Amino acid sequence: GVEKEAAAAASIVVWLITFAACSLAGVPLLIHEGLSLGKLRELAEHEKEAASESAAQQGDSAQ
C-alpha cells in the first residue's frame, strides 16, 4: 500500500494539473465564443428554472 499522506498529496497534484489544463483551454474558448462568467451564470439560472418548471409539470401530470 501507499501512505495516506502521499496518496492525498498525489491526488491533489493531479486534480490541480487537470483543473489548470481545463481552465487554460476553457478561458480562451469562452472569450472566443463571446461569453463571460456572468453570462454563463445567467444561462445556468435559466436552465435551472426551466428544469424546475419541467419537473413541476411532470409532477402535476403524474397526480
C-alpha positions in Angstrom: 0.0 0.0 0.0 0.8 3.6 -0.1 0.8 6.0 2.8 -2.3 8.1 3.2 -0.4 11.4 3.1 1.4 10.5 -0.1 -1.8 9.4 -1.8 -3.6 12.5 -0.7 -0.7 14.7 -2.0 -0.6 12.9 -5.3 -4.4 13.2 -5.8 -4.3 16.9 -5.0 -1.5 17.5 -7.5 -3.3 15.5 -10.2 -6.5 17.4 -9.6 -4.7 20.8 -9.8 -3.0 19.8 -13.1 -6.3 18.7 -14.5 -8.1 21.8 -13.3 -5.4 24.1 -14.7 -5.4 22.4 -18.1 -9.1 22.7 -18.4 -9.0 26.3 -17.3 -6.2 27.2 -19.7 -8.1 25.6 -22.6 -11.6 26.8 -21.5 -11.0 30.5 -20.8 -9.7 31.4 -24.4 -12.6 29.4 -25.8 -15.1 31.2 -23.6 -13.7 34.5 -24.8 -13.7 33.4 -28.4 -17.4 32.5 -28.1 -18.2 35.9 -26.7 -19.2 34.6 -23.3 -18.3 35.8 -19.8 -18.6 34.1 -16.4 -21.6 36.4 -15.7 -23.3 35.2 -18.9 -22.6 31.6 -18.0 -24.1 32.1 -14.6 -27.2 33.7 -16.2 -27.6 30.8 -18.6 -27.3 28.3 -15.7 -30.0 30.1 -13.8 -32.3 29.9 -16.8 -31.6 26.2 -17.2 -32.3 25.6 -13.5 -35.6 27.5 -13.7 -36.6 25.5 -16.8 -35.7 22.2 -15.2 -37.8 23.2 -12.1 -40.8 24.1 -14.2 -40.5 20.9 -16.2 -40.3 18.8 -13.0 -43.3 20.6 -11.6 -45.3 20.0 -14.7 -44.3 16.3 -14.7 -45.3 16.1 -11.0 -48.7 17.6 -11.8 -49.4 15.3 -14.7 -48.5 12.2 -12.6 -51.2 13.0 -10.0 
